[in-house]
Amino acid sequence: MARKPNFSSLEIETLIEEFQNHKEILNSSFTNTSTNASKQRGWASVAAKVNLSLPLSLSLAESLNLVFICVFKHLFKVLYTISALLHLNI
């Protein structure tokens, strides 16, 4: 089975925009059945929009959730590094 290509910048931009549109649901700390179903529908909606941005590759909601987490972990690492450098006056 061939490996899925990396996400393009357009796919990542669409992912972030759509996450912002659904962030209340997707960031909800509640874990009851109703909330989990809403989160799954939210990620499915995000996946549908990302898939529309580049129809050549199909992304699943679960993989988009993981990509979103990785993108923001990387962003926070970069911001932390910049903050540390600013505090060192470099």
C-alpha positions as CSV (number, residue, x, y, z in Angstrom):
1,M,0.0,0.0,0.0
2,A,1.4,3.4,-1.0
3,R,2.0,6.1,1.6
4,K,-0.3,9.1,1.5
5,P,1.5,12.2,0.4
6,N,2.2,14.9,2.9
7,F,-0.4,17.6,3.4
8,S,0.0,20.6,1.2
9,S,0.0,24.2,2.5
10,L,-3.5,24.7,1.1
11,E,-4.8,21.6,3.0
12,I,-3.2,22.8,6.2
13,E,-4.6,26.3,5.8
14,T,-8.0,24.9,5.1
15,L,-7.7,22.6,8.2
16,I,-6.8,25.5,10.4
17,E,-9.7,27.7,9.0
18,E,-12.2,24.9,9.5
19,F,-10.9,24.1,13.0
20,Q,-11.5,27.8,13.9
21,N,-15.1,27.4,12.6
22,H,-15.7,24.4,14.8
23,K,-13.4,25.1,17.7
24,E,-16.1,25.3,20.4
25,I,-17.2,21.7,19.6
26,L,-13.7,20.3,18.9
27,N,-12.1,21.8,22.0
28,S,-14.9,20.8,24.3
29,S,-13.7,19.1,27.4
30,F,-16.9,17.2,27.9
31,T,-16.7,13.5,27.1
32,N,-20.3,12.3,27.1
33,T,-21.8,10.4,24.2
34,S,-23.5,13.4,22.7
35,T,-20.4,15.6,22.8
36,N,-18.3,12.8,21.3
37,A,-20.8,12.4,18.5
38,S,-20.7,16.2,17.9
39,K,-16.9,16.1,17.8
40,Q,-16.9,13.3,15.3
41,R,-19.4,15.2,13.1
42,G,-17.2,18.3,13.5
43,W,-14.0,16.5,12.3
44,A,-16.0,14.9,9.5
45,S,-17.1,18.4,8.4
46,V,-13.5,19.6,8.6
47,A,-12.4,16.6,6.5
48,A,-15.0,17.3,3.9
49,K,-13.8,20.9,3.5
50,V,-10.1,19.8,3.3
51,N,-11.0,17.2,0.7
52,L,-12.8,19.9,-1.3
53,S,-9.6,22.1,-1.3
54,L,-7.6,19.4,-3.1
55,P,-9.8,16.6,-4.5
56,L,-6.8,14.5,-5.5
57,S,-6.3,13.1,-2.0
58,L,-9.0,12.0,0.5
59,S,-8.3,12.7,4.1
60,L,-10.1,11.0,7.0
61,A,-11.3,13.0,10.0
62,E,-9.1,11.0,12.3
63,S,-6.0,11.8,10.3
64,L,-6.9,15.5,10.2
65,N,-7.2,15.5,13.9
66,L,-3.7,14.1,14.2
67,V,-2.3,16.5,11.6
68,F,-3.9,19.5,13.4
69,I,-2.3,18.4,16.7
70,C,1.1,18.0,15.0
71,V,0.9,21.4,13.3
72,F,0.1,23.2,16.5
73,K,2.7,21.3,18.6
74,H,5.3,22.5,16.0
75,L,3.9,26.0,16.1
76,F,4.2,26.1,19.9
77,K,7.8,24.8,19.8
78,V,8.7,27.6,17.3
79,L,7.0,30.2,19.5
80,Y,8.7,28.9,22.6
81,T,12.1,29.0,20.9
82,I,11.5,32.6,19.7
83,S,10.3,33.6,23.2
84,A,13.4,32.0,24.8
85,L,15.7,33.8,22.3
86,L,14.0,37.1,23.0
87,H,14.5,36.7,26.7
88,L,18.2,36.0,26.1
89,N,18.5,39.2,24.1
90,I,20.0,37.3,21.1
